[in-house]
Amino acid sequence: MVCHVATFKLADPSRAQEAADALWRLKDIVPGTMDYKVGINFKDSPTNASLCLIGVFDTKEHFEEYMNHPVHIEEVAPAVIELCDYEIIEQMVSCDFEL
């Protein structure tokens, strides 16, 4: 199994639901998606991300298919990145690991 964790800090945190809705579009785009969660931050802290995505895939191949899917690359990722705080975007990272 492969776990993909991504966090996003939005320039306007009040738009977190909009970003979450966009990320939810990726839930079923590839076979082998075992679990997929998107959460909006509830803690008021300047160091917290605005939202987080956690995806679990059965194989590295399905994970790569997800990452390279046209809906991910051409639609969802640009829409969410546009909402991000560009001053800190370099600090936002993802972590992908095998379980």
FIVEX-26977 format. One line per 4 residues: number of its first residue (from 1); their letters; for each residue x, y, z of C-alpha. Coordinates in nm, 4 decimals, always signed. Example, Ala and Ser with C-alpha at 12.3 -4.5 7.8 and 13.67 -1.06 7.14 Angstrom:
<recs>
1 = as = +1.2300,-0.4500,+0.7800; +1.3670,-0.1060,+0.7140 .
</recs>
This chain:
<recs>
1 = mvch = +0.0000,+0.0000,+0.0000; +0.1040,+0.3564,-0.0656; -0.0057,+0.6525,+0.1463; -0.0049,+1.0057,+0.0032 .
5 = vatf = -0.0335,+1.3008,+0.2434; -0.0572,+1.6588,+0.1157; -0.1218,+1.9793,+0.3099; -0.2308,+2.3149,+0.1743 .
9 = klad = -0.2156,+2.6616,+0.3292; -0.4695,+2.8853,+0.1593; -0.4294,+3.2593,+0.1157; -0.7924,+3.2903,+0.2310 .
13 = psra = -0.8771,+3.0098,+0.4780; -1.2483,+3.0867,+0.4408; -1.2227,+2.9200,+0.0982; -1.1136,+2.5869,+0.2464 .
17 = qeaa = -1.4439,+2.4178,+0.1616; -1.4029,+2.5230,-0.2016; -1.0558,+2.3661,-0.2100; -1.1785,+2.0543,-0.0289 .
21 = dalw = -1.4605,+2.0126,-0.2813; -1.2075,+2.0304,-0.5650; -0.9856,+1.7695,-0.3982; -1.2829,+1.5356,-0.3441 .
25 = rlkd = -1.3182,+1.5173,-0.7241; -1.0052,+1.2982,-0.7221; -1.1475,+1.0333,-0.4892; -1.2499,+0.7772,-0.7517 .
29 = ivpg = -1.0474,+0.8733,-1.0586; -0.8322,+0.5569,-1.0519; -0.8853,+0.1971,-0.9478; -0.6934,+0.0871,-0.6426 .
33 = tmdy = -0.7886,+0.3861,-0.4274; -0.8397,+0.2154,-0.0921; -0.9054,+0.5200,+0.1247; -0.9306,+0.8917,+0.0544 .
37 = kvgi = -0.9895,+1.1679,+0.3062; -0.9883,+1.5449,+0.2852; -1.0002,+1.7449,+0.6067; -1.0369,+2.1145,+0.6802 .
41 = nfkd = -0.8327,+2.2550,+0.9675; -1.0399,+2.3468,+1.2730; -0.7630,+2.4868,+1.4920; -0.6933,+2.8596,+1.4724 .
45 = sptn = -0.3149,+2.8607,+1.4489; -0.0895,+3.0540,+1.2095; +0.1321,+2.7472,+1.1673; -0.1451,+2.5067,+1.0637 .
49 = aslc = -0.2283,+2.4162,+0.7083; -0.5778,+2.5047,+0.5875; -0.6566,+2.1539,+0.4743; -0.5046,+1.8103,+0.4320 .
53 = ligv = -0.5526,+1.5253,+0.1885; -0.4726,+1.1626,+0.2720; -0.4962,+0.9021,-0.0012; -0.4209,+0.5312,+0.0321 .
57 = fdtk = -0.3577,+0.3275,-0.2816; -0.3091,-0.0459,-0.3161; +0.0024,-0.0204,-0.5364; +0.2665,+0.2295,-0.6445 .
61 = ehfe = +0.1314,+0.1961,-0.9984; -0.2178,+0.3082,-0.8958; -0.0672,+0.5953,-0.6976; +0.1332,+0.7058,-1.0045 .
65 = eymn = -0.1795,+0.6743,-1.2176; -0.3604,+0.9025,-0.9707; -0.0769,+1.1590,-0.9703; -0.0583,+1.1626,-1.3509 .
69 = hpvh = -0.4314,+1.1553,-1.4226; -0.5470,+1.4475,-1.6413; -0.8153,+1.5520,-1.3902; -0.5446,+1.5809,-1.1225 .
73 = ieev = -0.2897,+1.7606,-1.3390; -0.5092,+1.9834,-1.5547; -0.8074,+2.0657,-1.3343; -0.7845,+2.0002,-0.9613 .
77 = apav = -0.4188,+2.0762,-0.8831; -0.4198,+2.4153,-1.0613; -0.7513,+2.5134,-0.8972; -0.6253,+2.4314,-0.5465 .
81 = ielc = -0.2788,+2.5798,-0.5996; -0.4419,+2.9033,-0.7155; -0.6061,+2.9283,-0.3715; -0.2786,+2.8720,-0.1866 .
85 = dyei = -0.0719,+3.1356,-0.0125; +0.2152,+3.1819,-0.2581; +0.4405,+3.3313,+0.0076; +0.4594,+2.9983,+0.1877 .
89 = ieqm = +0.3881,+2.7519,-0.0944; +0.7505,+2.6347,-0.0905; +0.6997,+2.5189,+0.2680; +0.3975,+2.3042,+0.1804 .
93 = vscd = +0.5063,+1.9524,+0.1000; +0.3626,+1.6112,+0.0477; +0.4801,+1.2828,+0.1907; +0.4351,+0.9543,+0.0070 .
97 = fel = +0.5214,+0.6297,+0.1806; +0.4523,+0.2580,+0.1723; +0.2570,+0.0944,+0.4523 .
</recs>
